Amino acid sequence: MHDLLIFNNEKLLRQALTHRSYVNEHPGEEHNERLEFLGDAILNFLSGEYLYEKFAEKGEDELTRRRSALVDEKQLAEFAKEVGLDLRMRLGQGAILDGGYNSPNLLSSTFEAVIGAYYLDKNSNIALLRPIVETLFASVPENIVVSRSNVDSKNRFQEWVQSSGNTNPPKYVTRQIGGQSHTPVFESDVFEVVNGEEKWRGKGQGRNKKDAEKAAAENALDNL
């Protein structure tokens, strides 16, 4: 068993593996969405720290692109399979029939939830989580990181914003607009913030918040 799945509190691990579609069919269970939120924040921090230490010669823009490549949906789904989450996810029958065990969206979300749960299980001691996560980051081939970082539309749009001297990051407003619990559809609007004023730049949709925001950034780039 992978170290990331060794918990003191098995109930916490079970919650991290439980998707909302499972809860819909098994009332009384707890889904993993809050843990997913926590894990997403932790992964962004640890990936930023990892890259900051590893690439002392690279600037902010390059580090930002690389971080996005390490924590995007596709890569997190690969991490989930690597640690054995693909067959451990607790999914509802509808999600299973839709191929949920192989869904990058569900795999990446579950991985984030397990990261958040592991952090809590270890009394919020991030030092115990850091070597596990950094080993996964280090396993990603350099050519994969470079190819992904070069095509991230959110990074490219942020670079465009900064090129005019605007130090404010773009603002994304993202919401679920339809779909089932296991196949949601999200829509995102992206704004450029200039002197406190929000200027709409683009709109996009995706199967998760990250994809919707990337689509919005791509639309903004097309509009510009």
N, C-alpha and C positions, 0 to 999 in steps of 0.2 A: 504494500500500500504506500502511495506517495505521502511524503511528510506533510503535505498540505491538508491531508484528510485525517490526520491523527489529532483528535479532539479530546479534551477532558470532558466537555459537555456535549454528549451525543445529540441531545435535543437541539442544540444550536446548529450543529451540522445538518440535521434533518431539515430544519427550517431553511437553511441556505440552499438546499437542494430542491425545495418545494416551489413549484411554479403556481401562479394564480389559477391556472386551468385545473390543477389537481385539487386545490382548495374548493373550487366551485363544485366538485364532485364528492368532496370529503369535508363537510362542514366541521369546524372545530380545529382544523389544521391552520398553521400560520404560513403565509406566503413569504417570499424572500425579497420583496421589492425595497424595503428599507435597508436591508443588508446590502443589496445591489448598489444603492445610492452611496453607502459608506465605502464599499469596496472600490467604486469608481474613483472617489476622491483619493483614496489611499494609493491606488495604482498610478494616478496622475502625479502624485507627489514622489513616489518611489522611482518612477521612470525618469522624472526630471532630475532627481538627485543622482541616480545612476549615470545618466548621460553627462551631467555637470562634472562628475568626478572622472569619467572615462575620457571625455573629449575636452580637455582644457583649452585647446586651441580654437575651438569652434564658437561662433557667435550665437546670439539669441535666436535668430531666424532659423539657422540650421538645427539647433537643438530642439526648437519647437516642432519642426518638421519630423525629426527623428522620434520625438516623444509620441507624436500622433501615430506614427507607423507602428510603434511598439504596443499601443493600447487601442488600436482600431478593432472593429468587430471581428474581422477575419483573423487577426493574430490572436486575440483573446480566445476565439473559438478553438484555435490550434492548441493553445495552452490548456484549455479545458479537456481536450482529448488526451493530451500528454499526461495529465495528472489523473485521468480516468473518470471524468465527470460524465462522459457521454451516455453511459448506461446506468449511471447513478441518479440522474435527474428524475424527480418525481413529477410526472406530467399527467394531465387529464387524457382521457381516451381520444378526444378530438385532436389534441396536439400530437399525440402519438401517431394517429392515422395520417396526419399531415406531414409526417417525417420529422417530428420534433427532435428526436435523438440526434439528427444530423443537421439541425437548423443552426446556422452561425449566430443568429439572433439569440436563441435560447441558450446556446452553449456559452456565448460571451457573457450574457446576463448572469447565468449561474456561476460562472467563474468569478465575476465581480462580487457576487453575494458570498461565495465561499471565502474570498479574501477578507471581506468585511467581518464575517463570522469568526474566522481564524484570529483576526486582530482582537476581537472581543474575548474570545476564548482564552487568549494568552494575557488577559488583564490589560489590554490596550498597550502592550509592549511591542512597539513596532520593530524593535531590534531582533525579535524572534522571527518576524515575517520577512525582514529584509533579505537574508541570504537565500531564502527559497525563491523569492520573486526575482532577485538579481540573476540567479542561475537560469531561470526561464528566459529573461531578457538576453542573457549572453548566448543562449542557444539559437537565437534568430540569426540566420546568415546575413552578412553585411550587404550582399547584393539585394536581398529582399527588403531590408530597411531602406536602402537608398532608392530603390524603385518605387516603393510606396510613398516615401517622403517627398518625392519629386512630383507626385500627382495629387496631393491633398489640396482640395479646393479651398478649405477653410484657411489653411496657411497662406495660400497664394492671395486670397482676398485680404487677409490681414496685412500681408506685405504691401499690397496696393494702397491700403489705408495709411500705412506708416510712411509710404513713399512721399506723401504730401505733407509730412511733418506732424500728422495727427498721432498722438501717443495713446489715445483711447482705443481699447480693443473693440471690435465689432460686437454688437449686442444681438443675441438670438432669442426670439420668443417662440417657443416650441410647445405644441399641444397635440394630444391624440384626437383625431377627427373621425375615426371609424375602425372597422375591423373587429375581429374577435379577440379574446384575451390572449390567445396564443398566436394570432396573426394580426397585430394592431397596425394601424396606419397613422403616421404622424405628419404634421405639417409645421414648417418653420418659416418665420420671417426674419430677415437679417437687416439690421440698421447700422448705419455709420453714425457715431456720436461726435458731433462737432459743436464745441462751445456749449455743451449741455443739451443741445438739440438733437433729437433722433431723426435721421434721414433714412427712409426706407430704401433698400437697395435690391432686395431679391426675395424670392419665395421658392420653397421646394418641399417635396414629400419623400417619405421613406418608411421602411418597416420598423425603424427604431429612431430614437431622437438624434443619434449621431449621424445616421444616413440622411435624415431630413435636413439637418443643419448643413451637411456637406452639399446637398442638392441646392439649398438656398444660396450658399456661397458661390456655387457654380453658376446659378442664375444671375447673381449679382455681377459676376465677372463678365457674363455674356451681355448684360445690360450696359456695362461700362465700356 
